């Protein structure tokens, strides 16, 4: 059984406060992006994961945790249902692009496809991470709370240039820096109004991320990358998640690919990708349930 999972970007990210348990309350417009990881599932094979990124070949990998969580939630003995996963990673880690969350969502879908249980996958997904339920829906979504409240919005057409610098900070560190000077831009309300116009230029005016300043203080070159993307023709640019990836919005693929070449000439040690907005978070790419 094979699935692929998309990336995501945060068009806005407002932090509204912090709960007593340490989780931050968010309001964010999130959109899935057609940059894909691919996963193959072999049921009955010994437990484990093989990955083209060796650092992810761990028994604690989020995919294996998702599989075990599913089995436990459906009353199955983990030892009786081994699974081997092959994960081909394209989405970079430490980027705010949600690669690991999408992989976990794909694993939950594979488990449900295999066992055909009637179970609320979104509630299960939230136990794995705030972004995981998003990928079960895909497209454009208003995310609120700690990720548990999702409201579908009309998906966008357009292209993105994604750039991940070598520098990155851990999510908990970026949030801790924000906690020192907790200011919210409340960009989401204006973005919701702009989305109704279905105009990329209007939408690009209201990009916002409350963690941008914290990422800058952690030496992630957010402002530099945003500036370079705008100079290369992006109608707008912003950081996604807690970083370190920055995205620029373009009306068409050709413009995004021209900008990719210009950005690579201006900066070193970048992972860069061109991808479209995507209406799906997951795709099945072939099943063999025998």
N, C-alpha and C positions, 0 to 999 in steps of 0.2 A: 504494500500500500504506500502511495507516495502523495505528499502534499507539499505545497510551497507557501511560505508566509511572507507578507509584505513588510515594508518599513512604515514609519509614520513620522509626521512632523506636527509640531504645535504651532498653529497660526497665531494663537494667543495663549498665554499662560498667566493667569492671575492667581496670586496666593492670598486667600481670604483670612487665614489665621492658622492656628496650630491647636490640635486636640491635646488633651491630657496624656494620651498614649504616645505622643510624639509625631503622629501623622499630621501632615499639612492638608488643610482644606483648599481645594483648587477649583477654579472655573476656567475651562480651556476649550478652545475650538481646535479639534484634532482632525487630521486627514491622513488616510493611508496613501502610500506612495508605491508605485510599481518598481520597487527594488526588492529582489526576492532572495530568500534562503530556501533551500530544498531539503526535504526530509524524507527518508525511506524507513518504513517500519516493518520489522520481521517478528511476527508473533511466534512464540515457542522457542526462539533462539535464546541463548544465555543472556541474562541482564547485562546491559552495557551500552555505550555510545562510542561511535567512531566519528571523528570530525576532522576536516581539513585544517582546523585551528587546534593544535595539540593541547593548548591550555584549557580547552573546553571539554576534554575527554576525562571527565570526573564523574564519580558516582553521585555527586551532589549537583550535577547539571540540572538546570531547570526543567528540561524535557523529561528526564527520568523522575524528578520530583512530581511533575504533572501526572505521569502515568501511575505512579504509586498512589497519589492522592485520589485519582479516579477509581482505582481498584478498591481502596479503603472505603470511599464514599458509597460504592455500590455493593459492599459486603463481600468482596472477593478476597481470597487469600493471595497476597502478593507472591508468595513462593510458588503458587500453582499457575501463574500467568506471566512467565518471563517474556521480556521484550528486548530486542536489539534495535537501536536507532542509528542510522547513518545520516549525519548532518553536514550538508555542504553550505558553508557560510559565505555570503557575499556582503551582507550588511555588517559594517564594522561595529565592534563593541566599544563601549565608553563614548558613544556618540549622541545619545538622546534620541536615537531613531527607533528604539523599541524592538530591536532584533530578537533578543532573548524572550521578550514577552510574546512576540508573534510565534516563535518556535514552540513555546509552551501551549499557546492556543491551538496550534496545529496538532500537537500531541493529544490534547483533550478531544479534538474532533476525530482523530484517528481511533482513539479508544472507543468513542461512542459509535463510530461507524462499524467497528469490529463487534461490539457487544450489544448494540441496539437498545441501550437502556434509556428510559424516559427520565432524564435528570436535567436539572437547570444548570447548563454549562457555565453561564455567566456568573452565577453565585459561586460555583466551584473555582472559576478562573480568578475571581477577586482574592481568593486565599493565596494565590501565587504571586500577585502583583497588581498594582493599580491600573497598569496599561493592558493587562491580559484580556479583559472582557472586550475592549475596543476591537481587537482583531477578529473576534467572533462575528462582529457586525461589518466592519469595514466602511469605507467611504468617509463622508464628513460627519462629525459627531460633536455635539456639545457635551463635554465631560464635566461632571460636578461632584462635590464631596471628595472622597478619596479615590474616585474612579468608579464608584458603584452606580451612579446615576448617569445614564446615557440617553441623549435625545438626538434622533437622526436629523440631519440637515441635508440639503441638496448637494451632491458631490460637484466638484469643480472640474473644468477642462483646462488644461495648461501643462506646462513643463517646468521642471525644477532642476537646478544645479545644486548638488549636495557636496559640501567640502568638510572633511574631518581633518583637523590639524593633529600633529603628533601630541601636542599638549592636551591633557584632559584631567579633570578632577573627579573624585568619587561623588556620587549623587548626594550622599549624606554630608560631605564637606561643603558642597555648593549651598545646600539648604542651611547649614550651620552659619555660613557667612551671611546669607540673607537674613537670618534670625537676628544678627547683630544690628541691622538697620532695616527693619521690616516695613517696606513701602510697596504698596500695590498700585499699579497703573490703571486697573480696571479697563483694560483694552477690549475685553470680550464683548461688552455691551455695544460698542461702536462697530466691532467686527460683525456681530449678528445683523445689524442694520445694513452694513455694506454687502453682506452675502446675498441679501434680497435683490441687489442690483445685478448680480451675476456678471460683474465687470472686474476682471483681474486687476486693473489699475486702481479702481476704487478699493478693492479688497486689500491691495498691497499697502495702501496708506495707513491701515489700522493694524498692521502686524505689531505684536508686542510680547515681551517675555520678562516677567518680574525677576527672573534669575540671571538676566543678562549682566547686570552690574556685578553680581557676586562671581560670575564666571570670569569676568574681566579681572577682578581682584585676585583670582586664582591663576592668573597669567594665561588664560585662554584668549587667543587673538580674535575675539568676536568682532570688534569694531573694524579691524583691518580687513577681515574677510567680507564683512558686509559692504564696506566701501569699495573693495575691488569688484564685487559682484555688480554693484550699481554702475560702476564705471564701464563694466563689460556689457551693460544693457539690461540688467534685471530691473523690473518695474518695482521691486521691493525685495528686501532681504532681512533675515532675522535668524536668531539661534533657536534650535529646537530642544525641548526638554530642559535638562540641566546641562546641556552641552555634551561634547564640545563641537558637534556639527553645526554648521551654518548653512542655510538654504537661500537661494535666490529664485524668484518666480519669473518665468518667461512665457511669452504668448505661444511660442512654437519650438519644436525640437531643434531646428537649425540654429536659432538664436542661442539656445542653451548650450549647444555643442561648440559654437564659436566662443562663447564665454568660457567654456571649460579650457580650451587651448590658451586663452589669454590669462586665466587664473594660474594655470600650471607654469606659465612663463614668469609670473610675478612672485610665486611662492614655492618653497621647497617643502618636502615632507608632508604633502597633502594626499589624502585619499579622496578622489573626486569621482562623482557619478552623475549621469544625466538620467532622469526618470520622470514619468508622467504622474499626475494625480491619478489615483486608482480608486474605483468604487468597491473593491473587495479587499478584505484583510487576509483571506485564505483562499487557496484554490486546490482542488484535487487534480493530480496530474497522472492518475492511473491507479487502479485498484487490482489486487489479487488476493481475494479472501479465502482461497482454498487452503 
